[in-house]
């Protein structure tokens, strides 16, 4: 069974985007640096824009909005944290943003795999372990890759420690887990447990993360497949969630997707304009810190609210996680 109720939709929103990102990265490795249109599409609509579609299940959803004080308290706390962090000139703000984003990406692929498990009516903790291992190890390896892409002298740079021996050891560990997962799935298959959707949900991020962090050398190759996987998938799963939980507003999946894409475009382009014309990442002034706080609050609200609205114990989960 499929999350979007159709193999074609599943491929279009969840599986083809990341593979397309890899193909683009191979054919045009420097496209993210040279094409304003491509950068706008990937960074604004897909990456920044999808953040604001969470509003349709929180601030634009009255039942959810009045269900908890978190929707008032967390934005205030988030704003104060980032405003204070920037104005104090303490180090690590943008690295915190980057690593929070990586964690959020891994949690989404985990969430999709758990969604399949719910549709299959069988929980699999061993499968969860392999998914985390095969997702996190490529990210960890990247930190030690001698050829890792670096944005040196910018606040967006990762903690990179080039060491070929450590990188090779982590890659060997990765391939050990990969082999273990293959044998595990083979044993399930022999015992009659044939869950193609769950298997794909592990194999797919393994392929994407392996390319980005083991092979990728440019901004386009490392970043854009990740953005495509995360952002476009989110648009699709948000569309199906709105169709199932808010049927009066969103009578069809196509209507929900139209509204979601319009939301992503509007807010994404607006955020891109703010980034280019207002923000100064290295300026600790009061006014700039105010803008930084406002700028980062929706992003971290998205991270936190996602950890709530997609959980199995959420009041709408029964409608969302079950088959139509």
Buried (B, 14 or more C-beta within 10 A) or exposed (E): BBBBBEEEBBBBBBBBBBBBBBEBBEEBBEBBEEBEEBBBBBBBBBBBBBBBBBBBBBBBBEEBBEBEEBBEEBBEBBBEBBBEBBBEEEEEBBBBBBBBBBEBBBBBBBBBBBBBBBBBEEEBEEBBBBBBBBBBBBBBBBBBBEEBBEEEEEBEBBEBEEBEEBBEEBBEBBEEBBEBBEEBBEEBEEEEBEBEBBBBBBBBBBBBBBBBBBBBEBBBBBBBBBBBBBBBBBBBBBBBBBBBBBEEBBEEBEBBBEBBBEBBBEBBBBBBEBBEEEBEBEBBEEEBBBBBBBBBBBBBBBBBBBEBBBEEEBEBBEBBBEEE
